[in-house]
Amino acid sequence: MRKLASLLPVMALMSCVAFASPSLAAPDERLPDAIKTSGVLVLGTTSSIGLPWTGIKEGTSDVYVGVEPDLAAEIAKRLGLKLEVNNLGFDSLIPSLEANRINIIMSDMLDTPVRQKKVDFVDHIMGGSAMLQKANSEQKIASLDDVCGLKASALRGSMESLSISAQSEKCVADGKPAIDVQLFPDTNAQITALTSSRTDVAMSDLIYVGMLANKQPEQFRMVGEPFNFGPCGIAVPKGSPLGPLIAETLDTMIADGTYAEIMERNGFIQQSHVTKAVINGGASQ
């Protein structure tokens, strides 16, 4: 049984590392000039989200593992670029993209119309949200309505944080107690709050919650029904030619089997795979 610490690597804010390919082709001529000139694709991600999305290899401080860095490295290689990883807090990702400090975001980010106002998405994984409790909790949660009056957590800036706030308003409208909403900067802090009983339930990524509950059933259980189903996307600057170029690259990876190999290697079930890269395919949330 793997320890919790190995599943939830500590986030090193703003750490960078470059992934060099032994034999890079020349950068694709269709790339934005700044990226083409530098020969580097700068990825923004949040390692504290944890595996299977993004983590830091145990025993290192700058070796990134998980489906997001693996897919990003392959995309960069096919575009003739080196990959540089910039590790940021989740709520800093979109502002960093808007400020041109990073070129793309790959960090279990759900494609929503609200986010599409600021960035474009290349949808690459089907995801959703779920609820996690301590295995020995006496509270019975079958749906979001059962969270009324409880202490519930999410990451700042996440879709789950919006879901908790909306559900709390619904609780009050239905004459029930509001939810005590607690937002955290990273998954480590969120799960620590749950295990120490400072919160009653944690809302997070469906695949991550399922993996944690399966890996450590003596500590955690997934409760209620999954929600927020939709595509997760690779975020690029609004209107950038990088979006269609990454979509084209991802489609070639899907066609030749590389995408499926990377997804399966990181534990993503078939239902989470996409069959075509769609730009801004997220439905209203």
C-alpha positions in Angstrom: 0.0 0.0 0.0 1.5 3.3 -1.0 1.6 6.0 1.7 -0.5 9.2 1.3 2.7 11.2 1.0 3.7 9.4 -2.2 0.3 10.1 -3.7 0.3 13.7 -2.8 3.7 15.2 -3.6 4.6 18.5 -2.0 4.2 21.5 -4.4 7.3 23.5 -5.1 5.9 26.8 -6.2 7.3 28.4 -9.4 9.8 25.6 -9.9 10.9 25.0 -13.5 12.5 22.2 -15.3 13.1 21.6 -19.0 12.6 18.3 -20.7 15.0 18.0 -23.7 14.5 15.5 -26.5 17.6 13.8 -27.9 16.6 14.6 -31.5 14.3 17.5 -32.0 13.0 18.5 -35.4 13.0 22.1 -36.3 10.2 24.1 -34.6 6.9 24.0 -36.5 6.7 27.1 -38.7 3.1 27.7 -37.7 4.0 28.3 -34.0 3.8 31.8 -32.6 7.0 33.7 -33.3 8.1 34.0 -29.6 7.8 30.2 -29.1 9.4 29.4 -32.4 12.3 31.6 -31.6 12.8 30.2 -28.1 12.4 26.6 -29.1 10.6 26.0 -25.7 7.0 25.3 -24.8 6.4 26.5 -21.3 3.8 24.4 -19.4 1.9 25.7 -16.4 0.7 23.0 -14.1 -0.1 22.3 -10.4 1.8 19.4 -9.0 -0.2 19.4 -5.7 -3.3 18.1 -7.6 -1.4 14.8 -7.5 -1.3 11.7 -9.5 -2.6 10.5 -11.9 -2.7 14.1 -13.2 0.5 15.8 -12.2 2.9 15.1 -9.4 6.6 15.3 -8.5 8.5 12.0 -8.6 9.3 10.8 -5.1 12.8 11.6 -4.0 13.1 14.5 -6.4 12.1 18.2 -6.5 11.7 18.8 -10.2 10.9 15.5 -12.0 7.3 15.8 -13.1 5.2 12.6 -13.6 1.6 12.0 -14.5 -0.6 12.2 -17.5 -0.4 16.0 -18.0 3.5 16.3 -18.2 3.6 13.0 -20.2 1.2 14.3 -22.8 2.8 17.8 -22.8 6.2 16.3 -23.4 5.0 14.4 -26.4 3.1 17.4 -27.9 6.2 19.5 -27.4 8.4 16.9 -29.1 6.1 16.7 -32.1 6.1 20.5 -32.5 10.0 20.5 -32.4 10.2 22.1 -29.0 11.7 21.4 -25.6 9.2 21.4 -22.7 9.7 23.6 -19.6 7.4 23.0 -16.6 6.4 25.8 -14.4 4.8 24.6 -11.1 2.1 27.1 -9.9 -0.9 27.3 -7.6 -4.1 26.4 -9.4 -5.6 29.8 -9.1 -2.4 31.4 -10.6 -2.5 29.4 -13.8 -4.9 31.5 -16.0 -3.4 34.8 -14.8 0.0 33.5 -15.6 -1.2 32.5 -19.1 -2.7 35.9 -19.7 0.5 37.5 -18.6 2.5 35.4 -21.1 4.6 33.8 -18.3 3.5 30.4 -19.6 2.4 29.1 -23.0 -0.1 26.4 -22.1 -2.0 25.0 -19.0 -2.4 21.3 -18.5 -3.6 20.8 -14.9 -6.9 18.9 -14.7 -8.7 22.1 -15.8 -12.4 21.7 -16.8 -13.4 23.5 -20.0 -16.2 25.8 -19.1 -17.8 28.8 -20.8 -16.7 31.0 -17.9 -13.1 30.1 -18.4 -13.5 30.3 -22.2 -14.0 34.1 -21.8 -10.3 34.3 -20.9 -8.6 31.3 -22.6 -9.2 28.7 -25.4 -9.3 25.0 -24.6 -8.1 22.0 -26.6 -10.2 19.3 -24.9 -8.1 16.2 -24.2 -9.6 14.2 -21.3 -13.1 13.6 -20.1 -13.3 14.4 -16.4 -15.7 15.3 -13.5 -15.9 15.8 -9.8 -16.6 13.6 -6.8 -16.8 13.7 -3.0 -14.4 12.0 -0.6 -14.9 11.1 3.1 -12.9 9.4 5.8 -13.7 5.7 5.7 -14.9 5.7 9.3 -17.1 8.8 9.0 -20.6 8.3 10.5 -22.1 10.9 8.2 -24.1 9.5 5.3 -23.7 11.4 2.0 -25.7 10.2 -1.0 -25.9 13.4 -2.9 -24.9 17.1 -2.8 -28.0 17.8 -0.8 -26.7 15.8 2.1 -23.7 18.2 2.4 -25.9 21.0 3.8 -24.6 22.1 7.2 -21.3 20.2 6.8 -17.7 21.4 6.4 -16.8 20.9 2.8 -13.5 21.7 1.0 -12.2 22.3 -2.5 -9.2 23.9 -4.2 -9.3 27.7 -4.7 -10.4 28.5 -8.3 -11.6 25.0 -9.0 -15.0 24.0 -10.4 -15.6 22.2 -7.2 -15.3 25.5 -5.3 -18.1 26.9 -7.5 -20.2 23.8 -7.0 -19.9 24.0 -3.2 -20.9 27.7 -3.2 -23.9 27.0 -5.5 -25.0 24.1 -3.3 -24.7 26.1 -0.2 -27.0 28.7 -1.6 -29.5 25.9 -2.6 -29.3 24.6 1.0 -30.3 28.0 2.4 -33.1 28.4 -0.2 -34.4 25.0 0.9 -34.4 26.0 4.5 -31.4 23.9 5.4 -28.1 25.1 7.0 -25.5 26.6 4.8 -22.3 24.6 4.0 -19.2 25.7 5.8 -17.1 26.2 2.7 -13.3 25.8 3.1 -11.0 26.5 0.2 -7.4 25.3 0.1 -4.4 26.2 -2.1 -3.4 22.6 -2.8 -4.6 19.1 -2.4 -2.1 18.3 0.3 -3.7 20.8 2.6 -7.2 19.8 1.5 -6.7 16.1 2.3 -4.8 16.8 5.6 -7.9 18.8 6.7 -10.1 15.9 5.9 -7.9 13.3 7.7 -7.7 15.5 10.8 -11.5 16.0 10.8 -11.3 19.7 10.2 -13.6 19.1 7.3 -16.3 16.5 6.7 -16.0 16.0 3.0 -13.6 16.9 0.2 -14.7 17.7 -3.3 -12.1 17.1 -6.0 -11.4 15.5 -9.3 -13.3 12.3 -10.0 -10.4 10.3 -11.2 -8.2 11.4 -8.3 -10.8 10.7 -5.7 -11.5 7.3 -7.2 -7.8 6.4 -7.2 -7.3 7.6 -3.6 -10.3 5.6 -2.4 -9.2 2.5 -4.2 -5.6 2.8 -3.0 -6.4 3.5 0.6 -9.9 2.1 1.4 -9.0 1.9 5.1 -8.7 5.7 5.1 -11.1 7.0 2.5 -14.3 6.3 0.6 -15.9 8.0 -2.4 -19.5 9.0 -1.6 -22.5 10.4 -3.5 -22.8 10.6 -7.2 -20.2 12.1 -9.5 -21.0 15.6 -10.9 -19.5 18.3 -13.2 -19.0 15.8 -16.0 -17.3 17.4 -19.0 -14.0 17.8 -20.9 -10.8 18.9 -19.3 -8.7 20.9 -21.7 -5.3 22.2 -22.6 -5.6 26.0 -22.1 -3.9 28.4 -24.5 -4.1 32.2 -24.9 -7.4 33.4 -26.3 -7.3 33.4 -30.1 -3.8 32.0 -30.3 -2.9 29.8 -33.3 -1.4 27.5 -30.7 -4.9 26.0 -30.1 -5.5 24.6 -33.6 -1.9 23.4 -33.8 -2.1 21.5 -30.5 -5.4 20.1 -31.6 -3.9 18.8 -34.8 -0.9 17.4 -32.9 -3.2 15.6 -30.4 -5.3 14.1 -33.2 -2.1 12.5 -34.7 -1.3 11.1 -31.3 -4.8 9.7 -31.0 -4.6 8.2 -34.5 -1.2 6.5 -34.0 -2.0 5.1 -30.5 0.4 7.3 -28.5 -2.4 9.1 -26.7 -4.0 5.9 -25.6 -0.7 4.5 -24.4 0.0 7.5 -22.3 -3.5 7.6 -20.8 -3.5 3.9 -20.0 0.0 4.0 -18.5 -1.2 6.7 -16.1 -4.3 4.7 -15.1 -7.0 6.6 -17.1 -9.9 4.3 -18.0 -11.2 4.2 -21.6 -14.3 6.3 -20.7 -11.9 9.2 -19.9 -10.3 9.1 -23.4 -11.3 11.5 -26.2 -11.5 10.3 -29.8 -10.9 13.8 -31.3 -9.4 17.0 -30.0 -12.2 19.6 -29.8 -11.6 23.3 -29.2 -13.9 24.9 -26.6 -16.2 21.9 -26.4 -17.2 22.5 -22.7 -20.9 22.8 -22.1 -22.5 25.3 -19.7 -21.8 24.6 -16.0 
